[in-house]
Amino acid sequence: MYRTPIWLLLAAFVVSACGGAAPRYPTDVATALASEPMRHIETERLHLYYPEQRREEALRVAERLEGCAAVLRQRTHIKNSYSRDKMVIVLPELPFNNAFVSGPAAGQHPYSVLPTFNTFDFTTELGLPPDPAYIGCHEIVHYVHLLQVSGIWHFINRVFGNALSTQNGFDSWFIEGLATYYESRLQPRTGRMAWPVWRGMLLAGVAEERISGGDLSSLMRASHWGNNYHLGSFFIEYLAERYGEDRLWRLIAVQGDSFFVPLGVSLRFNSVYGKPLGALIDDFDAHLRRTYPPRMPPPEQRRLRRLGREARYALAADGTEAEITRDFDRPARLLVRDAAGALLAEHHLTGVLPPRMLSSGSPSLVSGMSFTADSKRLYFAVVDAGSVYDTVRLVEYDRQRDRLRVVHDDLGGVGGAISGDGGSFYFSRADGDRMHLAELDLASGSIRDRVTADARSYYLKPRPSPDGSALVVSLFTEAEGFTVRVYDLATGDEITTVPTAGARAFDASFVDGERLVLLAEHQGRFQVFVHRLGSGVIQRVSDAPYLAFAPRARGDSVRFLSRAGWGWELAEVALPAPAAASEDAASAGADTEAGTGALEATGRSTPASTSLSSPAGVRAAPAVRAPVRVLDDEPYSQLDHLFVPQSRGPLGNLQVGSGDQLISLGLTLAGADRLSFHNWWLAAQVDLHGDERRFGGGAAYVNTQLAPVILGASAIQLPTWTLTGSQGFVAGRQRDLDLYAYRTWRNAFTAYLGATYTEDDQTRLLGDAPESERHLGGATLSLSYGAGEATPYGGLRRALSAAADASFYPASLSSFGEHFTDLRGQLDITLPLPLSRRHALDLGLRGRQVLGAEDYNLLQVGGFGDYALLFQRGEVDDADAPEDLFGYLLPPNALFGETLRGFESYPLFVDRIAIADAVYRVPLIIDRGTASTLWLLPSLFVRQLDIQLFASAALERMRDFDQRLHAAAGASLGLDFAFANIPLSVRYQLAQRLTDNEALVHDIGLGIGF
């Protein structure tokens, strides 16, 4: 995963030059780094930072990453010193359940975060063992790719610090597609491109669609894993197979040498491939149509119902079904049905009101969904936000009480299944680069390992036999890949391995005491197979057109998820009778078409005594690795690179006016230690005005040693200048000081404590009396909460946010000469509406009062808005708007304001206000775009039209109600789109003010973000 989108790069560089320090790492990563003693290993290609208790794992990770980096660097065409920089890899001890590379930007050296363990099920849909080395190879592709910079930007990066990578001119589909392609290329038979689920999802999704440039965009909402990953990886595969891998790296080299980074990308494709990008995408579409024609399910496969874009499924012994689904217009829900398919219960999984049971209910985060033998209770594990780190909560659904509750707060691994009696839950316990086969005793809450895993071994999806004596497990090992094995629960000894002749097998469960159903490869697709224990026989029972998934057997049939379009359907096929299964089974054979050890049904059984030979080509080459030569291994020092300025930005500005001239020169420096405990920024500036010299500067510091509490401070003094008609530039000065600390819980509740002081002696004239010095200082406490449930198409459907802020400004720090307090409260809710799943109603209440300064009306309501105004026209001139009589008393960085929709050009000045807002909104989905615009310009993606009806009202006080009420109503039409991956929104608004000057106002505004 690459975390630095192009639209942030230049902005981040500008911010670093203008002022500020910020921590590098997300708060949970920073907390993990601060909580464990860390060490630093230096190898030939890596600087690797790891918890001291994980040294052996760190060396195994280094071995893989060194190997991946060595192979990739051999393929590159740019081989300058920048491309050979050692890679900074950070291994924090936490279940981050992700990994990322932060590329060069704003002077920051690139780095990768790779957690030592994961509790997310990477395997089921992605084909990746949850192993930091396997996941890390994907990140190394990003790292090597992003350092392919030459020409003028190579010079800029070396002299001024890492300004940007020219590779960011590529859209996300190229960056992520390249890494996804190579994660399997460098690690054969693992990773997404080698996994039948990933390929089956893609082929089902595009079966009835034509692919255009917009389908590759990260903003396209078809694939829940991201179209940029999904289609991007297959497009890269097509280019590599059709034209050879070397052309990919030639293209990267051409892009690396570019100056106008986001412009002309399509022409660079043309220079390397002989075709512009659009034509190559058309060829890719034709290739898919030709190679993978649409497939239909066989007559014996019975379609039961559509489940959704994402789904997890469980089937009870009495036929009761449970499904957790999420769709384009439906949030994550638990649905429970009877044996006939009738809905018995429905529960939303994402909590909104505090305290929330679950903060996230995405089906992709759910594992171990299973019923007890009496079908009365359902259990599942879900990755959820904890106080700081991700946690895996075990949830119980009681059918009789129709109640959901968390029965264990942190399994520390991936869910498997509940025992028949409901007393134990079996799961995969994460322990660095391995997962043990573990059991949770629900009565006591104790956890014990049933089978201990070796390094890089993962016991996944354990499920008990009906009598509770055995567990069937999907096991990943480096030597054998994915296999299915059965273990004796009492002793932990292996009973048998399901014979698949080298073909990958996964996700097995018991039909009865003698048979298993499982997934195994057949013609490059996962299909459902049945295996009779002890027979050496495996028989295919499904022929899903693209992909069979999550098979669950009951009686004489098996139900499974079948991929159709960009979603799942529930399908059913008959199981062969036990006697027939022992006589009619499949022998293993090579899939000559796909080159994978696929299983073919022959119609005759293979006797148990006959060994099944592994077909040619099944055992692929091992994953790349390189011997690790440790150059240094020492405890981490917080002085590591601390005083090395990573950003070195010169500043220069020339202003001319009224016959006068002003020159500003300066320099900014910024840096941090490698683990970002200490982050600093320094600036110096001199302004030259004739014989006058004015100096300024600033410093900022952020500390994460107490993470999850983040501490920060900044101090800036700058010369300011006002251009007057008669005197030219008149000098002034501005000073700002800030101290703050904040912490967030469960990604929802945030507490912020800060102190600020701002001073300005810029001359302003009020009549004949100049006001030359204004200052204000005080302390602020802010508390906020926000939670919501959303769908891909409808956006927020249910949401609650609340905030309370209090600021106190003592007389000694105020040019007012008296104390005053600023109090603010806010409550917003979002409600779904009937008749459509896409429209929603947003309601909001805000209240604010400035106590102690009532005579000054310091609070501005309206006069600005959420969008930058491009055009405005009204039937009534807003020149009659109230004047700001006392605003001159405040320094410019100490303004108090609230928006009021419909009053964006009509400010009100009060000491208190209560505001109510209501917005009805409905999106019209478009989701169309191009990978390149007019051959020269960057990509364009049009997301949706937003239709809104709104009403707003503000009340100063109940006294003189008719004069103190300010209200407006209207409608707006917005267009959400992205150009060069910059999310933009253009909005036309028609507002009728119902009070004040009662103007009918048309305006057009531009906003950044959706």
N, C-alpha and C positions, 0 to 999 in steps of 0.2 A: 504494500500500500504506500502510495506517495502522497504526502500531506501538504505540499506547497503549491496550490493552484496558481496558474500564471497571473491571474488578476490581482493577486496579493504581492507579487514579487517587487515590482517597482514601487508600489505603495509602501511596502515594508522598508525598502531602502530609503525612501524619503522620510519616513517616520524616524528611522534610526539617525538620520542627519538632523532632524528637527528637535529631537529630545525624547528621552525615556529609556528605561531599562525594563526588561521583562524576563521571566523565567522561560527556559527553553522547553521544559517538559510539562506534560499534563500533570495536574495535581496528584493523581494517584501514583504516577511514576515517580514524581518528586518525593512523595511520602515514602515509597519503598526504598529509594536511594538514601534517604535520611535515616531509615530505620535499621539498615543492615551495614555492618562493616564491609567496605568495598575494597577490591584490589584491582590492579591494572596489569594486564599482560600485553606486552608488545611483541608482535611477530613480524615476519617479512612484509606483510600487507595490511596488518590490523593493529589498531589500538583497541583492546577489548577490556571493558570494565565489568566486573562480576562480583557477586557476593562471595565472601571468602569461603563459605561452606560449600560452594558449588564449583570448586576448581576443576574436578574431573569432568564435569559436564561442560564447563567453559572450554576445556581443551578439545572435547569432542565437537563442540560447535565451531571452534576455530578451525579444526581439521576440515569440516565441510565448507565453511565460508572461504577458506584459503583455496580450496579446490575449485569452487564455483568462480571465484575471482580470477584465478589463473586461467581457466578456460576462456572466460569472457574477454579478458584483456588480450588474449591471443587473437581474438576475432576483431578487435577494434582497429580503426584506421588512424585515429588520432592518438599519438603516443608521446605526448609532451609531459613535462614535469607535473602539470596539474592533474592529468589523467592518472598519474602514478602515485598521487597522494595516498598515504595510508588511511584506511577507512576506520572511522570511529564507530564502534559497536558497543551499545550499552545493554547489559543484561540485568534488569531489575528483578527482584524477587517478589512477584505479584502475579495474580491471574489477570493480566491485561487483556487477554483474549483477542489480541490484535498484534500487529507489528507495523512499523512504518519507517520510512526514510524521510527526513527533512532535508531538502536540497539546499544548495547555496543560495542565500538570500539575506539582504540587509547586513552583509558583513559576517554572517554566521557560517561557521564551518559546517558542512553537511555531517549528519550523524544518523544512525539507525537505532531504534529501540526494539529490542527483541526479548520478551519476557522469558524467564527461566522455565515457566510452566504455563499451561492453559487449562481452563475448565470448560471451554466451549467445544462443542462437537464439530471440529473441522472436517472430520472424515466423512460423515454421512452424505453430504452434498458436494464436498470439495475434493475428496480423495486424498487429503493430506493427513498424515498422522499428526496429532497435536504436539509436534516435536519442534523445538526452537531451531534445530539445524535444518530441517526440511523447509520450515517456513522462512528461515533466514536466507535461503538461497534465492527466493523470490526477491527479497529486499536487496541482496547483493546485485542483482540485475539492475535495479533502480540506481544503485550507487555508481556502478561502473558506467551506466548510460549517462547519468547526469553530469559526470566529470568529463564527458566528451565535449570539451570547449576549446576552441582555438581562435586565432585572429585577434581582433581588437578587444573582445570580451575576455579573452585569456589574459591580456595585458591589464585590463581594468581590474579583474579579480585578483591578480597578483599584487598590484600596486595599492589598491584601495580596500582590499578585502573582498570577500565573496559577494559580489553585487547580485548576480543571477547566473543561472545555467541557460545557455542558448537552447538547450533541449526542451525548455518549457514552451517553445514555439509550437511543438506538437500538442495536439489535444490529448486529453487523458486516455482516450482509447488506445493510442499508440504507446504511451508510457506504461499503462497497466497491461495492455495486451502483450507487449514484449516480455514483461516480467512473468506473466502467467504462462506464456508459451515456453519460456526457458526453465520455469520451475519443474516442468516435466521432462524437458529435453535434457537437462543436466542430472535429473534424478529419475531414471526410467521406471515406468509402471507406477509412479506416484504422482500426485498433483492433479490439478483440474483437467488438463488436456488429455491425460491418460485414464480419466475416471469416467465410466459409462454414464453416470448421473449428469455430469457437466455437459457432455456431448449430447445426451438424449434430451435434456432441457432445451438446448439451443436448436436442435433439429426439429423438435416439436413446435417451438416458437416461431420459426421462420417457414414452416411447411407451407402455409397458405399466404405468405406475405412476400412482397418485394422489398429488398433491402436498399435503403438510400443512405446518404451521408448522415442524416439526422438520427438514424437508428444506432449509430455508433456513439452518440453523445452520452455523457454521464448524466444528463438531465432527462433522457428518455426513460420512461417508467415501466417498460415492459418486463424486463428481468429484475427480480427482486435482489439479485446479486450485483446489479448494475450492468447496463448495456455496454458501458465502456470496457468492463472486464470481460463480459460474455462474448459479445460479437467482436470486440477488439482482439481477443486472443485467437479466435478462429480466422480473422482476417490476416493477422500476422502469420499464422500457420500457413494460410493459402499463399501469401507472398513468399514465404521461405521455401515451400515445396515447389511452387511454380517457377520462381526466379533464382532460388538459392539464398542461403542465409547471408552470404557475403554482401548482397545488395542491401540488406537491412542496415548493415554497419557502414556501407558506403553512404547511404542516405543519412544516417546519423552523423557521419563526418561532414557532409555538406551542410547539414543544419548547424552543426557545431561551429562552423566557420562563418555563419551568417552574422550580419550586424543588425538588420531590422528583423528582430527575432520572430514576431508572429506573422509577418508579411511574407507572401510568396511561398508558403509551404507546399502548395499544390504544384508549383513550378519546380520545386526541388524534387518532388516525386517524379515529375516528368523528365528531369535531367538524369535520373538514375534508372527509372523503369521504362522510359520511352512513352509514358502515358501520364496524364494528369491524375490527380487523386480521384476525381469523380469517375473517370473511365475505369480505373482499377477497382473501384467499389462496384461498378456495373459488372465487371468481369467476375468478381467474387460472387455476386448474386447469381449470375448465370452458372457458375461452377456449382453452387449449392443446389440449384434447380436441377442440374444435369446429374449430379452425383448422388443426391439424396431426394428422389421423388417422394411425394407424399405417400404415407402408408396408412392403411386402414386396419382397425382391430379385426381379429378373426371372428367368425360367427359365434364360436363357443365362448368368447369373452363378453360377459354381460355388463353393460354400463349401468351403474346404480344412480349416481348423481355427481354433479360438479362440486368440488370442495373449495377451491380458491387458488389464489396465486401462491400461497404458502400453506402447508398443511402438515399435521402430525395425526396419527390414527391409532386407535386401540380397539380391540374386539374382546368382549367378555365371553365366558363359557355359556351363558344363557342367551347369547346373541345381542346383548346390549352393546351399543357402539359409543365411542367418544372420539371427537375430532376437535383439534385446535386449528383454526383456520384464520387467514387474513387475505383479503382480496382488494382489488383496486378501489372499491367503494365500501368495503367493510373492514372495521378494525379487528384486532385479534380477539377471538371469542372461543370459549369452550362450549361445544354443543354435545349434548347427550341424547341418544336416540334409543328407542326400543328395537326389538329384533325385526320389526317390520319397517323400520326407518322413520317412524313418527318421532317428532321432536318432543323430548321429555323436559329438558332444561337448557337454559342458555345463560352464560355468565361472561361479562366483559372481564378481561384479565388485567388491563391496565388501570391501575388505581388513579383517581384524580383527587379525591378528598383525603386530607391527612387524618390519621396515619395510613399510608398506603400499604396494602398487603404486598402488591407487586407494582413496580414502576415500569416494567416492560413485559409484554406478553407475546412477543413475536414468536410464531411457530418455529422459526429457525433456531431460537434459543432454548427450545424445549427438547428434552430427552427422557427416556425411561418411562414412557406413558404406558400404563398397564393396570389391569383390574386384579382384584383379589379373586380367589376361586369361587366365592359365593356371589360375585358380581356386584356387591353392595358398595364397594369403595374403589375409587380410581386414584392412582398416584402418578405424579410426573415431577421431574426436576426442571427448573428454569433458571437460566443465568439472569441475575437481577442486579441492580445497583445497590451496593451496600453503603455504609456510612462513608467509606472512602474507596474501597476496592469492590470489584465485581464479586458477587457471592452466588452460590448455587443453592437455591431454596427448594426444599422438597414440599410439594403441595399435595394435600389430600382433598378429594371431593367425596363427600358422604351423600350417597343417593337418597337415603331415607330422610335426611335432614335438609337436603338440597343446599349444602353448605361447603364452601371452600375455606381451607385454612392451611397455614404453613405449619408443618410438623417438625421441620428441622431447618435451621437458618443457614447452614453452610455445609454442604456435602464435601466440598473441595474436589469435585470431579464431575464426570459426565454420568448421567443417569442410565440405569439398566432396566430393572424390573422389580416389582413387589413380589414377595413370596405368596404362595397360595393362601396361607393363613393370615396374611397381613402383618406378621410380626417382624419381618426383615425386609430391607430394601437393598438390592444388590446394585453396585455401581462401580465405576472406574475411578479410583482415587489417584489424583495427579501428584506426582513427586518428581519434580524436575523433568528430565527427558525420559520418563516412563510413567505408566499407569498400572497400579496394582489392582487386582480383583478384590474388591472390598465389600463388606457387609455392614449395614447400619441396623442396629437393634432399636426398633422404634420405641420400645418401652423404656429403655434406659438412656437412649441417645448415644450409646457407645459405638465406636467404629473399630473394626478389626480387619486386617488383610487376610483374605482366604488364600490367595496365590500371590507371591511376590514376583514382580517383574524385573527383568534385567534391563540394563540401559538400552534405550531405543526400542523397547518392547511395550506394546500397548494392548491391554485387555479391554475390549470394547463391547458394549451391548450385551452384558451377561443376562441370561434369562433362565429361570429355574424350570426343572421338569415338573410334571403334574404331581409326582409324589414327593418333590422337594429333595431328592437324593443327589441330583446332578445339576450342573449349570452348563449351558451351551454359550460359547463366547466367540466373538469375532476378534481374532488376534492379528496384530501387525508385528512382524519382525523384519529386520533388514535382510535377513537371509532368504526368507520365504514370502515376504509381502503379506497380503491379506489372506488368511485362512480361517476356517471355522473348526473349533475344537470343543470337545465335551470333557468336563472335569467332574471328578467325584467331590461332592460338597464336603463330606466328612474329612477326607484325607488331603484334598487339594491335588491329587494325582490326576494326570491326564488319562482319560478313558479311550478316546479315539479322535482322529482327525478326519473330517469329511473329505472323501477322495474327489478332487476336482481336476486332477491331472495338470496342475500348475495354473489353471485359470483362477482368477481372483473370486473369492466367495465372501459373503458379508451378510450381516443382519439375519441371523438364524433364530428360530424359536421352535418349541416343541408342538407338534400336532397332538401327540399322545405319548405314552411311555416308550414307543418304539420308533417314531418317525419325527423328522425335522422338516420344516420348510425354510428355505434360504434363498438369497439372491446369488446368482453366478452369471458369468458372461456367456453370451451366446450371440455370435455374429456382431460383436462390438456393443451389444446392449445387455443390460441387466434384465434377466428373466427369473421367474420363480421356479425353483427346483424343489423336489422332495427327495429325502434320503432316509432309507431304512437303516437304523443303527446296526452295525455289525455285518451288513450285507455287502459293503463295498460298492453299493449301487447308488446312482444319483440320476434322477429323471426330471426332465423339463416338463412343466405343466402349463406354462403361459407363453404367449407370443404377442406381448404388448408391442404396438407399432414403434414406439420410441424408447420406452423405459418402464420397467416395473419397479416398484419401490414399496418398502414397508409391508411385506406379506404377513398376513395374520390368518391362521387357519382355525376353522371350527367345523366339527362334523365332517361332512363329505365335500367341503368346498374351502377355497382360500380366497380371501379378499385382499386387494392390494391397491396401491395408488398407481394410476397410469397417467403418463404425461400427455396432455392435449393442449395445444396452443401454448400460452404462457401460464398455464395453471395445471392443477391436478384434478383428475376424475377418480372416483371410487369404482373399481371394477371387481368382477368375481368370475372365477373359473372353478370347474369341478376338480376334486382331487381323485386320483385313481384309488380304487379300493386297496386296502392293505395287502391282500393276497396278490392282486394284479401288479402292485408296485414291485413285489419281489421277483416277478417274472418278466416285467416289461420296463426296461430302464435304458438310460443313455450311457454310451461309452464316450470317453473324452476324445476329441479330435481337434486338430489345428484349424483355426479360422483363416483360411488362405486368403480371404478377401481383406480382412482387417489386420492380420498378423498378430492377433492376440489369442491366447489359449482359450478359445470359446468351446462351449460344450454343445454337442449335437446329440439329439435323441435318435437311436438306431432302431427302436422297436423291440430290441431284444436285450435282456439283462446281461450284465457282465458278472460272472460268478465272483463271489466274495474272495475266493482264493486267488483270483487273477489280479496281478498288479497292473495299475493303470500307468502307462508310460506318459511322461510329460512331453507334449508336442514340441516340435522344433520352434525355437524362437520365443518360448514362453519365459524362460529365465533370461531376462534382459541383463545388460551390463549393469554393474553396481553404480550407485550414485558417485559422482565425482568427489574426490577428496585429495588432499595434499598433506604431506608430512608437515607437522607444525614445529618450526624452530623458534623456541622461546628466547627472545633477546633480552627480555626483562620481565620480572614478575615481582611486584612490590605492593605494599598497602597504598591505597589511594591517598594522594595529598590534595587538599583543597587549594593548594597553590598551582596545581597542574594547569598551565596555560592561563592562569588568572590574570597575569599582568601583560599578556600578549594582546595588543589591540587587534581585535578581529575585524572591526569596521574602522576604516580610516577615510572619513569623508570630508573633502574640502568644500567650503561654502563661498559663494561669490554672488554679489548682486550690485547692479547699477541702477539708480533712480535719477531721473531728470525731470524738472518741472519748474515753472515760473522763473526761468533763468538760473536755476540753482542745480547743484549736482551732489549726489550722495553715493559713496562707495562703501559696501560692506564686504569684509573678508573674514573667514573663520575656518575652523577645523573641528570636527567631531571625532571622538574615539569611543569605541565600545568594546566590551569584552566580558568574559565569564570563565570560570573554571569549567572543566570538561563535564562535570556532573551538575553544573548550574546551581550550586549552593550560593554562590556570590555572583551577582550580575550587575555590571556597572556601565555608566555612560558619562562622558565628559565632553564639554564643548567650550570653545573660546571664540570670541568675536571682537573685531575692531571695526568701528564705523569712521570713515574719513569724510569730513565735511569742511572743506576749506582748510583752515589751520586747526580746526577743532578735531580732537580725537575722543571718541567715546568707546569704552570697553564693556564687554558683557561676557557672560559665561554661564555654565550650569553644570550640575552633577545630579545623577540619579543612581539609586542602589536598590536592588531587590534581593531578599534573602529567603531561601527555602529550607534552611536547616531545621525549622520547626514545622515543616509540612506535615499535615495539610493546612496549617496556618501559614499564610504568606505575608511577609512583612516588606514594606517598601517606603522609600523616602526620596524626595527630589527637591532641588533648590535651583532656581533660575533667576538671573538678573540680565535684562536685555535693554539696550538703548532703544527708544521709540522715537518716531519722527512724525510730525504733522506738516503737510505741505500747505502753506498759506499763500494767498495771492500776493501779499506785499512783502512778507519776510522770508519767503522760500521755506526751507525745512526748519522747523522749530523742534528743538530737542526735548525729550522726556525720558522717563525711565519706568520700567515695570519689573516688579519682583514677585516671585511666587514660591511658596514653600508648602510642601505636602508631606504628611506622614500617614500611613495607613496599615491596616491589618485586616485580613478577611479569611473566611473559611466557608466551604460548601459541604452540605450533607446530602447524600443520595441524589446528587445532581438536581436537587429541587430547592433546598432551603439554604440561603446564604446570609451570613452575618458580616457586616462591614463596620469597622470603626476607624475613623480618620480625623485628622486635624489639618486645617488649611489656613494659610495667610496669603493675601494678595495685596499688592500696593501698586499704585500708579500715580505718577506725578505729571502725566501728559496734560498740557494746558487745554482746557475747554472754556469757551466764553459763554456765559449766561448773561445776556444783556451787557452791562459794563463791568460785571464782577467776574474775574477769572477764578476758577476753582482748580488749583494746581496740584493738590495732593488728595488722594482718596485711598483709604486702606480698610481692609476688613479681614478678620480672622476668627476662627472658631473651631468647634468640634462637631462631628456628625456621627450618628449611629443609624444604620440602616438594616432592616430585616426584610427579607423577601422570600416568597414561596411561589413556585410555579410548577404545574404538572398538567399534562394533557394527553389526549388520545387522538390520533390522526389516521387518515387514510391517504394513499398515494394520490388519489384524484381530488378528494374533497378537502384535504388539509385538516386543520383542527376540527374535531367533531364534538368533543367534550373537553373542557379545559377550565382550570381555576388558577388564577394568579392573584396574589395579594402582596402588598408592600406597606411598610410603615417607616417613615424617616423623621428624625428629629435632629435639628442643628441649633447650637447655641453660640451666639456671638457676643462676647463680653464688651462692655464699653471701652475697656482699655485697649482693645484691638480693633476698634471701629472708629471711623471718622465721624460717625453719628454722635459720638459722645454719650451713648446710652446702650444698655443691654437690649437685645431682642432675640427672639427664638422663631425658627422656621419649622412648622409642623406640617407633615403631609401624610395622607393615607390613600390607598388605592385598592380597589377590588374589581376584578374582571372575570367574567364567566362566558363560556361558549356552550351553546346548547344545540343539539341536533333537532331538526324539524321533520315533521311527517311528510309523506308523499314523495320525497326524493332523498337519496342518500348523499347528495352532494351539497345541498344548501345548508346553511347554518346561521345562527343568530348570535352575535357578539354583544354583550351588555357590559357596561362599565360605569363605575362610580369613582370619583376622585374628590378629595377635599384637601384644601391647603389654607394655612393661615400664618401670617407673619405677626407674632405677638410682640408688643413693645415698640413697634414702629408704625402704628396704625395711621399716623398723620402723613406718612410719606408715600403710601400706595406703591410699595416696591415690587409687588407681584404683577407681572405682565401676563395677561391671558389673551391668546391669539396673537396675530401679527406675524406668525411664522407657522410652519407646518412640517409634516413628515416628508414632503417632496420639495425639491428645488423648483421654484417657480420659473417656467419658461415663457408663459404667456398668460395674460389676464385681461378680462374685459368685463365691465359691470355697467348696469343701467344707471347706477348712482355713483358719483365720485366719492372715493374713500378719503378725500382730503378733509372731511369733517370728522375723522376719527379722533378720539381723545388724545391729548398730548401727554407725553411722559415728562411731568414737571419735576420729578425728583430723581430720575434715573442717573443724572450727572453725579449724584452723590456716591454711586457705586463704582468701583473699579470694573473694567470690562470683563474680567474673569469671575465676577461675582453677581451674575444676573440670575434672577428668580423668574421662572416662566413655566406656563402650562399651555399646551395646544388646545385649540377649540375649533373643531371642524366647521367650516363655513365662514370662519373669521380669520383666515390665513393672512389677509391684508388689512385687517381692522383690529388693531390692538386695544385692549382694555387695561387700565391700571387700577388695581384694587389692593386691599390689604388681606382679603380673604375671599375664597371662592369655593363653591360646590358645583361639580360638573357631572352630568349624566350623559352617556353616549349609548346609542343603539345602532347597530349595523347589521343589515341583512345582506348576505353575500352568497353568490353562486358562481362557480367557475365553469367555463366552457373550454373543454380540453382540446388542444390542437396537437401538441407533440410532433412537430415537423421541423426539419432543419436541413442544413447542408454541412458537409465536412470542410468545404472551402467556398468562399463567396467571390464570384467573378474571377476565379483563378488566383487572384493576387491577395485578396483580403482574407481574414481568418474566418472560422466557422460561425454560423448563425443558427440559433435554435429558438423557435417560437414555441413557448410552453403552453400558454392559455390566455383566455380573456377572463377578466374578473369583473363581474357586474355587482354593484353595491347600491343599496338604498340606505340612507343614514338620516339620523336625527340627533341633534346635540342641544343641550341646554345648560346654561351656567347661571348660578344664582349667587349674588354677593351676600345678601342678607334678607331676612323675611320682611324687615321694615321697608316701606316704599317698594313693594313687590313689583309693581308695573314698571318701575324705573330701574330695578336691580336685576331683572331677568333678561338674559341674552340667549337667543335661540336661533337655530337654523335647521333646515332640512334640505335634502337633495339626493342626487344620484351621481354615480361615477362609473366610468368604463375604463378599465386598465388593461394594458397589454404587457404580459410578462415574457421577456425574451432574454437571450444571452448572446453577446457578441464577443468573440475571442474569449469565451468562458467567463466574461464579466456579466453577472446577473443584473439585469436592468428592468425597470418598470416605468412605463409611460402611462400617465393617468389623465383623462379628461374628466373634470368635475363641474357639475352644475349645482349651485347652491343658492337657495333662497333664504336670506336672513329674515326671520319673522319678527325681529325687534330692531332696535337701534335705527340704522338708516334704511332698513327693509330692502336692501339691494339684491338684485338677481345677478349672481356673479358666475362667469365662465372662467375656468382656468385650466391650464395644461401644466403638469409637473413631471419631473424626472426623479426617480429614486433608484438607489443601488440596493440590490437584493430583492428577494421575492417575499 
